[in-house]
Amino acid sequence: MNIALILNYKAASESISCVESVLAHCPGIDRVLLIDNDSGDGSMEAFERWKTDKAMDKVTLLASPQNNGFAGGNNFALRWARENLPDARHFWILNNDTYLDRDAFAPLEQALLEDDRRFVGSVVLNAENGDLECFGGGKLYPLLGKARLLGKGRSLADVQRDHQEPDYLMGCSLAFSATLLDRIGLMDERYFMYSEEVDWQYRAKNLGISIKVVAQSVIYHHGSLSSGGRSAFYHYYRNRAATRFNKRFYGLLFAFTSACMLSTITVIKEFKRPALAWSGIKGAFKGVTMSVE
């Protein structure tokens, strides 16, 4: 059984469109788990009406009892699936702000059938203009606390010709086997937002798990519906995640140094909006103090 996981937070209509897109184009998906991350805005009621009206037998609705971010919402669904769907073979985490115009899952499934000791991801195109948003994921610059989407603004052919590979796969399209999940465990929910899938892949790397971009799998991405753009919330959680990641994988001194550099970058970027800069500084140093165990 192949299962798609689509996490919703206060974006019911977008989530419904995403699910319908998956079911229309991916016959290999046997079940979609549509998870509401404690939106509290009537999303679950909207899902129940839609499921009844459209007779969506392949869709299972799950309501997380609290909003524990990207990792928490998807972990909630993965736990449910492992308990209730013992024949699950492959999982596909897909952002609710994506849509498909072709079967993006079949190439991912084929890659997992060839080798299930890896995460696989898609080519991500910008939904508004069709430009390349990233070739699967991005490149990390840990000391700066920053990442760059691989191939953004370039042509797909150029990126493939350069034979570049990302350091991590984006969580907006991430597929893996049930056996891999049993081996590496779930995502770390203490990130709340940002870096959780990167941390997951780096922990897996230490166990011999690799990543692969499947160029034949293509999705369209509208952009974040949950972070609110460049806000105090964004700066705090994004910077906190970056330095906590650095503490886990590179040590305390490295994390402290990266917090200083990331704070400087944030101040330069937001010097006209000091409240946003201060949120970023607080987040950067909070990540240094957080436990990574």
C-alpha positions in Angstrom: 0.0 0.0 0.0 1.2 3.5 -1.0 0.2 6.3 1.3 0.3 10.1 0.7 0.3 12.4 3.7 -1.0 16.0 3.3 -0.9 18.3 6.3 -3.3 21.2 6.6 -3.2 24.3 8.8 -5.9 26.8 8.2 -5.8 26.3 4.4 -8.7 23.8 3.8 -9.4 24.8 0.1 -5.8 24.5 -0.9 -5.5 21.2 0.9 -8.5 19.9 -0.9 -7.2 21.0 -4.2 -3.9 19.2 -3.5 -5.6 16.0 -2.6 -7.8 16.1 -5.7 -4.7 16.7 -7.8 -3.0 13.6 -6.3 -6.0 11.4 -6.8 -6.5 12.6 -10.4 -2.9 11.9 -11.5 -1.4 9.2 -9.2 -3.2 5.9 -9.5 -0.4 4.2 -7.5 -1.5 6.1 -4.3 -3.8 3.7 -2.4 -4.8 6.1 0.4 -4.4 9.8 1.2 -4.1 10.8 4.9 -5.4 14.4 5.1 -4.3 15.7 8.5 -5.6 18.8 10.2 -3.0 20.3 12.5 -5.4 21.7 15.0 -6.4 24.6 12.8 -9.5 25.6 14.8 -10.9 27.4 11.8 -13.5 24.8 10.6 -11.1 23.0 8.4 -12.1 19.5 9.6 -15.8 20.3 9.1 -15.0 21.5 5.5 -13.0 18.3 4.9 -15.9 16.1 6.2 -18.4 17.9 3.9 -16.1 17.5 0.9 -15.3 13.9 1.6 -19.0 13.1 1.8 -20.1 15.1 -1.2 -17.3 13.7 -3.4 -17.4 10.2 -2.0 -13.6 10.2 -1.5 -13.2 6.7 -0.3 -9.4 6.8 -0.6 -9.1 9.7 1.8 -8.8 9.3 5.5 -9.3 12.4 7.7 -7.1 12.7 10.8 -7.3 15.5 13.4 -4.1 16.2 15.4 -5.1 17.1 18.9 -2.6 20.0 18.9 -0.4 21.9 16.5 3.1 20.5 16.8 4.3 21.9 13.5 5.3 20.2 10.3 7.1 17.3 12.1 4.4 16.8 14.7 1.6 16.7 12.2 3.3 14.3 9.9 4.5 12.2 12.8 1.0 12.0 14.1 -0.2 10.6 10.8 2.8 8.2 10.5 2.1 6.8 13.9 -1.5 6.3 13.0 -0.6 4.6 9.7 1.9 2.2 11.3 -0.8 1.2 13.9 -3.8 1.0 11.5 -2.3 0.2 8.1 0.1 -2.7 8.6 0.4 -3.3 4.9 1.8 0.2 4.2 4.9 0.0 2.0 5.7 3.5 0.9 4.9 7.0 2.3 4.9 10.3 0.4 4.8 13.5 2.4 3.5 16.3 0.1 2.9 19.9 1.0 -0.7 21.1 0.8 0.4 24.1 -1.3 1.5 21.9 -4.2 -0.4 20.5 -7.2 0.3 18.0 -9.9 -0.3 17.9 -13.7 1.1 14.4 -14.1 1.9 11.3 -12.1 4.7 12.5 -9.8 4.5 9.5 -7.5 5.2 6.6 -9.9 8.8 7.7 -10.5 9.4 8.0 -6.8 7.9 4.5 -6.2 10.2 3.0 -8.9 13.2 4.6 -7.2 12.3 3.1 -3.9 11.7 -0.3 -5.4 15.2 -0.2 -6.8 16.7 0.8 -3.4 14.5 1.4 -0.3 17.5 2.6 1.8 17.1 6.2 0.8 14.8 9.2 0.8 13.6 10.3 -2.7 12.3 13.7 -3.8 10.9 15.6 -6.7 11.8 18.4 -9.0 9.9 21.4 -7.7 8.6 24.1 -10.1 7.1 27.4 -9.2 3.3 27.2 -9.6 2.9 30.8 -10.7 5.4 30.9 -13.6 6.7 27.3 -14.0 10.3 28.2 -13.3 12.5 25.8 -11.4 12.2 26.4 -7.7 14.6 23.7 -6.8 16.2 20.5 -8.0 14.8 18.4 -5.2 16.3 20.4 -2.3 19.1 22.7 -1.4 22.7 23.3 -0.4 23.5 24.0 3.2 25.9 26.7 4.5 25.9 25.7 8.2 28.2 28.4 9.6 26.0 31.1 8.2 22.9 29.3 9.3 21.6 29.5 5.7 20.6 27.3 2.9 20.2 27.8 -0.9 17.7 26.1 -3.1 19.6 24.1 -5.7 19.0 25.3 -9.2 16.6 28.1 -8.4 16.3 30.5 -11.4 18.1 28.1 -13.7 16.9 25.7 -16.3 16.5 22.0 -15.3 18.7 20.9 -18.2 21.6 23.1 -16.9 21.3 21.8 -13.4 21.3 18.2 -14.6 24.2 18.9 -16.9 26.2 20.1 -13.9 25.5 16.8 -12.1 24.9 18.8 -8.9 23.1 17.1 -6.0 21.4 18.8 -3.0 22.6 18.3 0.6 19.0 17.7 1.6 15.6 17.1 0.0 12.7 19.5 0.6 9.9 18.3 2.8 7.3 19.5 0.3 7.8 16.2 -1.6 9.6 13.5 0.3 9.0 9.7 -0.2 10.4 6.8 1.7 9.7 3.2 2.6 8.0 1.9 5.7 11.1 -0.2 6.5 13.3 3.0 6.4 10.9 4.6 8.8 11.2 1.7 11.2 15.0 2.0 11.0 15.4 5.7 11.6 12.4 6.7 13.6 10.3 9.8 13.3 11.1 13.5 12.8 12.3 15.6 15.8 9.2 17.6 16.8 11.2 20.1 18.9 12.1 22.1 15.8 8.4 22.9 15.3 9.1 24.6 12.0 12.1 24.5 9.6 15.0 22.1 9.4 13.1 19.1 10.7 13.3 17.2 7.5 17.0 18.2 7.1 17.7 17.0 10.6 15.9 13.7 9.7 17.9 13.1 6.6 21.2 13.9 8.3 20.4 11.6 11.2 19.6 8.9 8.6 22.8 9.6 6.8 24.7 8.5 9.9 22.9 5.1 9.5 23.9 4.7 5.8 20.7 6.2 4.3 21.1 8.3 1.2 19.0 10.8 -0.7 18.1 11.0 -4.4 16.3 13.5 -6.6 14.1 11.7 -9.1 14.0 14.1 -12.1 11.0 12.4 -13.7 8.9 13.4 -10.6 7.7 16.9 -11.0 5.4 19.0 -8.7 4.3 22.6 -8.7 4.7 24.6 -5.5 2.7 27.8 -4.6 4.9 28.7 -1.6 4.4 28.6 2.2 0.9 28.9 3.5 1.8 28.5 7.1 4.8 30.7 8.0 3.3 34.0 7.0 6.2 35.2 4.9 9.1 37.2 6.4 7.7 37.9 9.9 8.8 37.8 13.5 7.5 34.3 13.6 9.5 33.3 10.6 12.8 34.8 11.8 12.5 33.3 15.3 11.7 29.8 14.3 13.9 29.7 11.2 17.0 30.9 13.0 16.3 28.8 16.1 16.1 25.7 13.9 19.3 26.5 12.0 21.4 26.9 15.2 19.9 23.9 16.9 20.7 21.8 13.8 24.3 23.1 14.0 24.5 22.2 17.7 23.4 18.6 17.0 25.7 18.0 14.0 28.7 20.3 14.5 28.9 21.0 18.3 28.2 23.9 20.7 31.0 26.2 19.7 30.1 25.9 16.0 26.4 26.6 16.9 27.3 29.7 18.9 29.5 31.1 16.2 26.8 30.5 13.6 24.2 32.2 15.9 26.5 35.3 15.9 26.8 35.3 12.1 23.2 34.6 11.5 22.1 37.4 13.9 24.4 39.8 12.0 22.9 38.7 8.7 19.4 39.1 10.1 20.1 42.6 11.4 21.5 43.7 8.0 18.5 42.3 6.2 16.0 43.8 8.6 17.7 47.0 9.8 14.6 49.0 8.9 12.4 46.6 11.0 14.2 46.2 14.3 11.4 44.1 15.9 11.9 41.5 13.2 15.7 41.6 13.6 15.3 41.1 17.4 13.1 38.1 16.9 15.8 36.6 14.6 18.5 37.2 17.2 16.4 35.7 20.0 15.7 32.6 17.8 19.4 32.2 16.8 20.6 32.1 20.4 17.6 30.1 21.7 18.6 27.3 19.3 22.1 27.2 20.9 20.6 26.6 24.3 18.1 23.9 23.3 18.7 20.2 24.0 19.6 18.0 21.0 19.2 14.7 22.8 
